[in-house]
Amino acid sequence: MDRKKDTAYGINRLESKNARAAIIEKISADFNLMPIVAEAYYKQISTYFQQHADVQLTSGQICYEAVAAEEPAGKHIALAKKVSCRLTLNDIQEDFEVLGTYGLAGLRRHRILRLTQEAYDQEALLSHEDLAVLLTTSPATVKRDIRALKQSGYFVMTRGAKHDMGPGTSHKTQILELYFKEYTFTEIEKKTNHSERAVYRYLKDFTQVATLHHQGFPDAQIRLITHFSDRLIREYLALYKEYQHTDRMTQLLHPEPADPKKGELS
């Protein structure tokens, strides 16, 4: 900037009078910090605000703090990473139709499916207690509803469901297995309560692991490259060995090159 113009117009002094500068000055004074440290705090807090408070909502939606899906079981809830989720509590057209057809219990279960899927799509997991608060009911009622949904063939991804899987196969592997068994995306969505976007994300991760294995990379290097857990890599490789000769596995790992002649005008 031209120093003469800065001096003439007092640009530096004017810039120091904005809200940002006022907040930095307040942080510096209240916590006895150097201005440069106070500015660093301001920038970090601004990032937190954008992540947790600046959530755009539409009619019927709320912002809800849920535990991140990556958090392990047993970690104290106060120390767990949180995700600000945009959840649809009320979809007037869809919910009224469900209410008229299946009654209050049916509507509650429909909302459980929607809320858990929306949270998981945003990399968070709702607990039975979360759902009870959101639906103004009791955790016991939520558990009964989820049990009824599972008996009807739905997979409800709650925080408890993920961590109760124990040493068995992960939900990701279960969903991928349905794909290799020739289920359509619509069928997988209905059966597992996962969006098509989530299924594609799992397929992308699986393809990366299977391709690296096919190229001769050892498991340890696959983990370093993908940052996946040893358990998940083992599950994906077991899935690969079981379904490696199926049409869908071939299409996924060895897609046919596009024909340049297709689409040309004759």
N, C-alpha and C positions, 0 to 999 in steps of 0.2 A: 504494500500500500504506500502511496505517496505520503511522505512524512509531513509535507507542507499542508496537504489536504486534511490529514488527520488532525493536525494542530488547529487548523482554521475551523473545522466543523466539530471538533471535540468528539470524534467517533469512539475512541477508547473509553471516554467517560460515559458516553451514552450506552455503550455495550455493557458497562459494569452496573447499569441500573435495571437490567431485566430480572425476571423471576429466578432464572437459573443462578445468576450471581448472588441474588439475595439469599437463596437457600444455602448456597455454599458458604456464604459469610456466616449464616446462622449456625450451620454445623460446626464451622471452625470455632465460633465463640462458645457454643454450648458444651462442646466436648474438648475444648482446649487443644485444637489440632492446627497444624500448619495449613495454610490455604491450599497448597498442592495436595496434601493428604485428604483434606475435606472435599476437594474436587473429585478425587478418586472414589471416595465413598459415595458421592452424589451420582457418579456414572454407574456404579455398581447397583445402587438402589433403583436407579431409573430402569436398569435391565430387569430387576426383580418385578418392578411395577408392570412393565410390558408383558412379562411372562404370566403374571398372576391376576392382575387387575384390569388390564386393558383388553377385555374379551368382548367381542361384538356379539350381541344377542338379537334374536328375532322373537316374534310373538310366541309365547308358550315355552320359551327356553329360560334356563337359569344357568348361572356359573357356580360350579360345585368343586370344592377341593377334594381330590381323591388321591389315594396312595399310588405311586408309580408302579407299573406292572413289573418293572425290573427289581423291585425291592424284595429281598428274601424273607421267608417266614421267620418269625421269632424276633424280628427287629422292632424295637419300641416304636409305637406309632408317632410319638413326638419327634423322633429322630429320622423317620422315614421321609424320603423325597416325595413331595406332593406335586400334582399336576392340576392346573385349573381347567376343568372340563366344561364344555358347552353341551348341556343335556336338554333334551326335549321332554319337558314334564307333561305338556298337554298339546296334542295335535288334534284340533277340534274335529275336522272331517273324519280322520282315521279313527280316533278314539270313540266318537259317537257311534260310528258304524259297529265297532267291536262291542260297545256297551249294549246296543240294541240287539245284537246277535247272541252274545255270550254272557251278559250280565256283569255285575260288579267284579266277581272273582275273575272272570275272563279278561276284563279290562285291566285289572291289576297285574295279571300274568303277562298280558301283552306289553304293558309298560315295563315290567321287569326285563323282558327280552330286549326292548328298545334301549333302555337306559344302560344295561350292561354292555350291549354292543357298541353304543356310542362312546362309552367310557373306554372300552378296550381299543377302539379305533383311534383314540387319542392317547394310547399307551398308558392307560390307567386301569385300575381294577376297583370295583365297588364291593364292599362287604355286605353281609346280611343287615348289619346295623345301618349302613348308608342307605340301603334300599328302604328300610323301615322308616327312616326319617323322611326320605323323599316322597314316599307314598302314604305317609301318616298312618302307619299300621305297626304291628309288632314284629320283632325278628322271628318269632315262632310262626307267624302267618307267612312271612317271606319264605322260610324254610319249607313249609308245606306246599307253597306255590311252586317253588323250584323243584321239589320232589315230583309234583304232578307234571310239570313241564318235561322233566327227564323221562318220565314214564310214557310221555307222548312222543318221545324221540328227539326232543330239543336238548342242545348242549348249552348250559348257562354258565358263562365264564365270570365267576366271582373271585374275589381274592382267596376265599376258602377253597373253592374248587380247584384252583391252580395249585395250591400248596398241598392239598390232600392227595394229589396224584402220586406222591411218594416215588418209589423206585420204578413205577410203570412208565409207559411211553408218554411223552408230552402231548399236549393237545395239538401242537403243530404237526407232529408225526401222524397223529390220528386223522387230522384233516387231509394231509397229503396222501395218506393211504386210500381215503375215499376217492381222491382224484385219480389215482392209479387203478382203482377198481371201476373206472369208467362212469363215476357219478358226474352229473352235469354241475356247473357252478350254481345254478338255482337250487338243485337238490342239496348241495353241500351247505349253502347259505341257510336253508331251512333246517337242516339236520343239526348243524353246529352253532347256529346263531352268529356266524362270522360273515362280514361283508365280503363282496367279491374282491375289493381292494386288499383286504387282509389275506385272502387266499392267494392272490397274485404275489403278495409280499413273501409269503412262505415258499411259494414255488421259486421265486427269484433266489432266496437264500439257499434252498435245496440245490438248485442248479449250480450255484457257485461251488458248493461242497462237492457235489458229484463230479463236476468238470475237473476240479483240481485233483480229485482221487483218480479219475480216468487218465489224467496227464502224468500220474506217477508221484504226486506229492505225498509225503508221509503225513500221518494224522497230526503230528506236532506242528508241522509247517502250515497245515490247513487251519489249525487253531490260531496261529499267529497272523495269518492273512485275513481270516474272516472275523476273528474276535468272538467266535461262538464257543460255548462250553464243550468240554470233552464228551459229556453225556449226549448233548444234542448232535454232535458230529457222529458219534457211534450210532445213534438212532437213524440219522440220515443215510449213513453208509449201509446199515442193515436193510433199510428200505430200498436203497439202490440195488443191492444184491438180490433182493427178493423179486423186484419188478423190472430188472434191467432189460429183459427181453420182451416187454410189453410194448404195444404200439405207442402208448402215451409217453413212456420213458424215451423211446426213440425220437418222437416228435419234439420232446422237451430238450434233449441233449444234442440231437443231430437233425435240426430242422433242414428241410430241403431248401436250397438256394432259390431265390426268386427268379422266375423266368423273365428275362428282359423282353421277350417277344409278346408276353401277355399284356393286354391292354393297348397294343398298337392298332392303329386303324388299318384295315386291309383295303 
